[in-house]
Amino acid sequence: MPAVTIRKLSVKTHQGLKRRAKKNGHSTEAEIRLILDDAAKPQAAPLSTKVGFGTALQQIFQKHGVSLPDIQRDKSPGQPAVFE
């Protein structure tokens, strides 16, 4: 398995990694491996791709096999409230 040496790591960063590892029940080395593994994973979608809340919610439902009815949004302008 490949090995990597990181030089000039600040004491503050090393202490933070040790605290994080202890909190998660890992050795410092194992915690660093998890961080690097997560950072190296391919991204599902580019960060610039933005969807609305409804679209995001629908994608979650579809991911779990739940189908929703196709509802068309009413795009007519809203009417101001009348309080008389």
The 8 nearest C-alpha neighbors of each residue, nearest first, counted from 0:
[[1, 2, 3, 32, 4, 36, 29, 28],
 [2, 0, 3, 4, 32, 35, 36, 5],
 [3, 1, 0, 4, 5, 32, 28, 31],
 [2, 4, 5, 1, 6, 0, 32, 31],
 [5, 3, 6, 2, 7, 8, 1, 28],
 [6, 4, 3, 8, 7, 2, 9, 13],
 [5, 7, 8, 4, 9, 3, 13, 10],
 [8, 6, 9, 5, 10, 4, 13, 12],
 [9, 7, 6, 10, 12, 5, 13, 11],
 [10, 8, 12, 11, 7, 13, 14, 6],
 [9, 11, 13, 12, 14, 8, 15, 7],
 [10, 12, 14, 9, 13, 15, 8, 16],
 [13, 11, 15, 9, 14, 10, 16, 8],
 [14, 12, 10, 16, 15, 11, 17, 9],
 [15, 13, 17, 11, 16, 12, 10, 18],
 [14, 16, 12, 18, 13, 17, 19, 11],
 [17, 15, 19, 13, 14, 18, 20, 12],
 [16, 18, 14, 20, 27, 15, 19, 21],
 [19, 17, 15, 21, 20, 16, 22, 14],
 [18, 20, 16, 22, 17, 21, 15, 23],
 [21, 19, 25, 17, 23, 27, 30, 18],
 [20, 22, 24, 18, 23, 19, 25, 17],
 [21, 23, 19, 20, 24, 18, 25, 17],
 [24, 22, 20, 21, 25, 19, 30, 18],
 [23, 25, 21, 22, 20, 26, 19, 30],
 [26, 24, 20, 23, 29, 21, 30, 27],
 [25, 27, 29, 28, 20, 30, 21, 24],
 [28, 26, 30, 20, 17, 29, 31, 25],
 [27, 29, 31, 26, 30, 32, 25, 20],
 [28, 30, 32, 26, 31, 27, 25, 33],
 [31, 29, 27, 33, 20, 32, 28, 25],
 [30, 32, 34, 28, 33, 29, 35, 27],
 [31, 33, 29, 35, 30, 34, 36, 28],
 [34, 32, 36, 30, 31, 35, 37, 29],
 [35, 33, 31, 37, 32, 36, 38, 30],
 [34, 36, 38, 32, 37, 33, 39, 31],
 [37, 35, 33, 39, 38, 34, 32, 40],
 [36, 38, 34, 35, 40, 39, 33, 32],
 [37, 39, 35, 36, 40, 34, 41, 33],
 [38, 40, 36, 37, 35, 41, 34, 42],
 [41, 39, 37, 38, 42, 36, 35, 43],
 [42, 40, 39, 43, 38, 44, 37, 45],
 [41, 43, 44, 40, 45, 46, 39, 38],
 [42, 44, 41, 45, 40, 46, 48, 47],
 [45, 43, 42, 46, 48, 47, 41, 49],
 [44, 46, 47, 48, 42, 43, 49, 41],
 [45, 47, 48, 44, 49, 42, 43, 50],
 [46, 48, 45, 49, 44, 50, 42, 43],
 [49, 47, 46, 45, 50, 44, 51, 43],
 [50, 48, 47, 51, 46, 45, 55, 52],
 [51, 49, 54, 55, 52, 48, 53, 47],
 [50, 52, 54, 53, 55, 49, 56, 57],
 [51, 53, 55, 54, 56, 50, 57, 49],
 [54, 52, 56, 55, 51, 57, 50, 58],
 [53, 55, 57, 51, 56, 52, 50, 58],
 [56, 54, 58, 52, 57, 53, 51, 50],
 [57, 55, 53, 59, 58, 54, 52, 60],
 [56, 58, 54, 60, 59, 55, 53, 61],
 [59, 57, 61, 55, 56, 60, 62, 54],
 [60, 58, 62, 56, 57, 61, 55, 63],
 [59, 61, 65, 57, 63, 62, 58, 64],
 [62, 60, 64, 58, 63, 65, 59, 57],
 [61, 63, 59, 60, 64, 58, 65, 57],
 [64, 62, 61, 60, 65, 59, 58, 66],
 [63, 65, 61, 62, 66, 60, 59, 67],
 [66, 64, 60, 61, 63, 67, 62, 59],
 [67, 65, 61, 64, 68, 60, 57, 63],
 [66, 68, 69, 65, 57, 60, 61, 70],
 [69, 67, 70, 66, 71, 65, 57, 60],
 [68, 70, 67, 71, 66, 72, 57, 54],
 [71, 69, 68, 72, 67, 73, 53, 57],
 [72, 70, 73, 69, 74, 68, 75, 53],
 [71, 73, 74, 70, 75, 69, 53, 76],
 [74, 72, 75, 71, 76, 70, 77, 78],
 [73, 75, 72, 76, 77, 71, 78, 70],
 [74, 76, 73, 77, 72, 78, 71, 79],
 [77, 75, 74, 78, 73, 79, 72, 80],
 [76, 78, 75, 79, 74, 80, 73, 81],
 [77, 79, 80, 76, 81, 75, 74, 82],
 [80, 78, 81, 77, 76, 82, 83, 75],
 [79, 81, 78, 82, 77, 83, 76, 75],
 [80, 82, 83, 79, 78, 77, 76, 75],
 [81, 83, 80, 79, 78, 77, 76, 75],
 [82, 81, 80, 79, 78, 77, 76, 75]]
